[in-house]
Amino acid sequence: MTRYILRRLLWAVVLLVLVSALTFVVFDVMPAADPAVLRAGRNATPETIAAIRHDLGLDQPITVQFWQYLKGVFLHFDFGYSYTSNTSVREQILSHLPATLSLTAGAACVWLLFGLPIGIVSALRPGSLRDRVLMGGALVLMSAPPYFLALAALYLVSDDLGKVPLLPGADSYTGLTASPGQWFASLVLPWLVLGAGFVAIYARLLRGSLRETMATDYVRTARAKGLSERRVLVRHGLRSAITPLVTMLGLDIGVLLGGAVLVERVFDIPGIGRLGYEAITHGDYPTIQGTVLFAAMFVIVANAIVDIAYALLDPRVVYE
Amino acid sequence: MTVAADQPLLAVENLCVGFATDDGLVSAVDGVSFSVAEGRTLGLVGESGSGKSVTSLTTMGLLRSARARVSGSVRFAGRELLALDERERRTLRGSEMAMIFQDPLSALHPFYRVGWQIVEAMRAHREISSSAARAHAIELLGLVGIPDPGRRIDAYPHELSGGQRQRAMIAMALVNEPRLLIADEPTTALDVTVQAQILELLRRLQRELGMAMLFITHDLDVVAEMAHDVAVMYAGRIVEQAPTDVLFADPQHPYTGGLLSSIPRLDTPRGDALAPIAGRAPNLASPPGGCRFHPRCPHAQPEHALVEPVLEPLSDEPRHRVACLLAPDVRRRIAAQAHPRALAAPRQARDAEPALLEVRDLVKEYPGRGGLLRRRAPHRAVDGVSFTVARGETLGLVGETGCGKTTVARMIAGLLAPTSGEVRFEGVDVAACRGRRLKALRRELQVVFQDPQGSLNDRKTVGAIVAEPFVIHGLLPERRARRRRVAELIEHVGLDPSLLGRRPADLSGGQRQRVGIARALALEPKLIIADEPVSALDVSVQAQILNLLRDLQRDLGLTLVFISHDLAVVRHMSDRVVVMQAGKAVEIADADELYANPAHAYTRSLLASVPGAPRHAGTEVTDAVDR
């Protein structure tokens, strides 16, 4: 088991290096414009550009550049400096991370809190009116794009331009440490909006998975033992049905931590997604590269965690 | 039925179970009555879809379909079960009445340790501390013959062998000392030696605990070994019911007789064709009127389609009851004539010619799954197997799960490269063939697979499936000629050409296997490798397919490598037999010789494990540890 985990983590590191290499190729080897020119600003003399090129190490061979870059990323978490603000990309990412973390964690709570019970209720009476209403609703939520839900939510209930002013709207994000109450209130709408689509996906997934397990031979055995229906459902049915959801959950959270671009943008939450969006609009390569690499890192780490969790959940997984 | 003078423990009266479907009400069980007394075993026999499992699930209260309509009476120890609410039924389930199932791998929860699952069954019905429950579970595992129970109790189901899993399942069922045990095909998924051990275990436990047993199976030989009384079900009804010895000595219903003569047996003369039951079981959404068996009954009269037969006792043997419209003397006459018909053509002489297939020192190793530093020793799936197959001969390859017989087959077919050794087909090394030569070889050498469901592409029509070999090999490019040939092939395997437009999902298991055979025959191969071609089929269908293979072999001069775990089927089909154990060929002999005088100890124990088999001197069915 320990060996399995070690191997899985080793793979994660290898993947990270590969992804770094890929971003290096995309942003440093074949950039759309010369970084030194971009950096130097308008009316720069060739000497300035050459000096900047030397400063950035761009006059070195590619292999040396790559090695410097890897050292920077892995040893110092150093992604270079933003072209636009001239602050370190690392600091930018770290300062934007809490907002994204808050958004993701809350949304995950929302979608599990609603998605799982809906899935269970639907699975137990498939084809019933209740099932059809819930699954129909899920389909609508799944089909609605998050920016549409976000705008609709702002239009309906935000305290600045909503029809029924209930909750803080866009650009109201406050840090958790600054004011926990405001932090919570400002995130309620984003949580619901971001969670909505996932509620639907998770409810449908659990419904399918649970229906399958409730029809298995081992659930029939559990009933043959004379267990209460509740115990049959929870200990025997759900225990198996939940496993594929754990996989999904890990990956979804991994992806969202890389930035929920649309929701962060609409609600103007200063998270990784908005950082990346702004970097793209300004052609700020180091920041784009940093956020991309950062997002990839989250997905890879989430993947590793999911694999390890899966091995812990299902004893049939061979730890080899 | 023989029951004690007092009340039977379980009495089922006029049980009807229907399912509301889009095609109307499907009556899966239609007026079934039987009873079981304490210490007795009733065998419920029938093919798939006969209603035997629905009967047992209804008795256990495990039928949970909202579309099920149940009527009649199920009395257990004097209480009417169908009148109880779910909570009351639950207190009976797992305590007073318990059940074991066909496939212990899927019937045990994969995520929990075996001991945990047994303890859970215990604590569902009584207050017991977890340490006492665990101690009792260890004791029970020992009782059902699991070695080192103190350690195995913490094993997950997938870490146990098939036999051990079924033993654990039995321990779980017996944990509260039930008065009734329902065993639903408990040994169907097991190898024959393990089956013998499990059957012996069940008999011993029944003697010790005095419980009643309802034993459900499709296997008449198993029922003959296990049951005091037998009820034969067909299309939701009991068609014949009698004490076991009476039924086997004097089967009255044509269906029972048909079942008996469908099965190849170790003690009937080899070379005789089996007498299968024609047709297939009816669709229960619209069962045939009158006697439900009449469309398949060779002796049916026109009025049998109109009159419903009643289960009536025979005048001279009131314990023997039959639901048949034929007159008793007619039935007796039919039974007396029911000798299996002899095969017309003699076997082809085969000694003079060189062998068609030669297998020499065949070895297949799989690398050990390695860790970071050290690799485990490789696993030898096939370990030095050699044999030859003459033209026109049928060579049987027999052995239990995991003995390497399928691996041998795949290497012969060139689907798998041997680690060492060689396979020569007409003198050509199969493993050395590449590209065009391999393709040419594949024309000569075809495989029929076990699972006709999985090996036919569900998206293609039957016609397209059978035509595919022609397309692949670029033969019969002219469409009309190809279609004509496909229709011929389909008729050749006994199917109606109207099925050509259907898809595999619309066919029965037997029909699908016929399609698989037609596809294998399309290129007129010299050798057919049949890998467990009938083990997924009901016995009456199995007999049809076996006869088909033999007829084809006779008519087309095919050479056949026939692989099966079923000793009687192999004996029925083969001229010579190779017995495999743990990757090695432990005995190769002429079929008659092998079954009359098995030389190897393993062959002897295999033969002795077959239910109803004559025991060879000095051979015991070992209730030994299975690993």
Interface residues (C-beta under 8 A of the other chain):
Chain A: R3 R7 T216 D217 Y218 R220 T221 A222 R223 A224 K225 G226 L227 S228 E229 R235 H236 R239 S240 L313 D314 P315 R316 V318 E320
Chain B: M60 L62 R64 E86 R90 T91 L92 R93 G94 S95 A98 M99 F101 D103 S106 A107 L108 H109 P110 F111 E120 A121 A124 H125 Y156 H158 M169 M172 A173 R369 G370 G371 L372
